[in-house]
Amino acid sequence: MFEAAVVARTERSITNWCQPNKMGVARLDHYFDPNERKYFISSQSIEAAIQEEKAKSSKPIQPIDAQAFPKPSEALENVDKHYLEINTRGVREL
């Protein structure tokens, strides 16, 4: 069903979706048969997962603004200036 919807996922990722997350809720509704060691997944949950994956892939990727992050050398200069000001204040007080 995933391949037919052009949302290819590995068997391992689908198996992981059957496992409970940190909150104890599985992403897919399923039944695990211990005798056959297979997951039986409901078609409604598969359709919901396919729609969710399509929505994730259709979101446009936002470019990162290079000016939002200082260059490593600029960041160190600002830190050095800050500590220098703190140290000179401390020396003046002494």
C-alpha positions in Angstrom: 0.0 0.0 0.0 2.9 2.4 0.8 4.6 1.7 -2.6 1.3 2.0 -4.5 0.9 5.5 -2.9 4.4 6.4 -3.9 5.4 6.7 -0.3 8.1 4.0 -0.2 9.1 3.0 3.4 11.2 0.1 4.6 9.7 -2.8 6.4 11.8 -1.8 9.4 10.4 1.7 9.6 6.8 0.3 9.4 7.7 -2.2 12.1 9.0 0.7 14.3 5.8 2.5 13.8 4.0 -0.4 15.4 6.1 0.0 18.5 4.9 2.3 21.3 6.6 5.7 21.4 7.7 7.6 24.6 4.1 8.3 25.4 3.1 4.7 25.0 1.1 5.1 21.8 1.9 3.3 18.5 1.7 5.2 15.3 -0.1 2.4 13.5 -3.1 0.4 14.8 -2.0 -3.3 14.7 -2.2 -6.7 16.2 1.0 -8.7 16.7 0.5 -12.5 16.3 3.2 -14.1 18.5 2.7 -17.5 16.8 3.4 -16.2 13.3 5.5 -13.3 14.5 3.7 -10.9 12.2 2.0 -7.6 12.5 -1.5 -7.2 11.2 -2.0 -3.5 10.5 -5.4 -1.9 10.0 -6.0 -0.3 6.6 -7.3 2.9 8.2 -4.1 3.5 10.1 -2.0 2.8 6.9 -4.1 5.4 5.0 -3.5 7.9 7.8 0.2 7.2 7.9 0.4 7.7 4.1 -1.4 11.0 4.3 0.9 12.1 7.1 4.0 11.1 5.1 2.8 12.9 2.0 2.1 16.0 4.1 5.7 15.9 5.5 7.2 15.6 2.0 5.1 18.4 0.5 6.3 21.0 3.0 8.8 23.4 1.4 12.2 23.4 2.8 13.1 26.8 4.3 16.6 28.0 3.5 18.8 28.8 6.4 19.7 32.5 6.7 23.5 32.6 6.8 23.4 36.0 8.5 21.5 34.6 11.5 24.5 32.6 12.6 27.8 34.4 13.4 31.0 33.0 11.9 33.1 31.1 14.4 35.8 33.7 14.5 33.2 36.5 15.1 31.6 34.5 17.9 35.0 34.0 19.6 35.8 37.7 19.3 32.5 38.7 21.0 33.1 36.2 23.8 36.7 37.4 24.3 35.5 41.1 24.4 32.8 40.2 27.0 35.3 38.4 29.3 37.8 41.2 28.9 35.2 43.7 30.1 34.3 41.6 33.0 38.0 41.1 34.0 38.8 44.9 33.7 35.8 45.7 35.9 37.1 43.2 38.5 40.6 44.7 38.4 39.2 48.2 38.8 37.2 47.2 41.9 40.2 45.6 43.5 
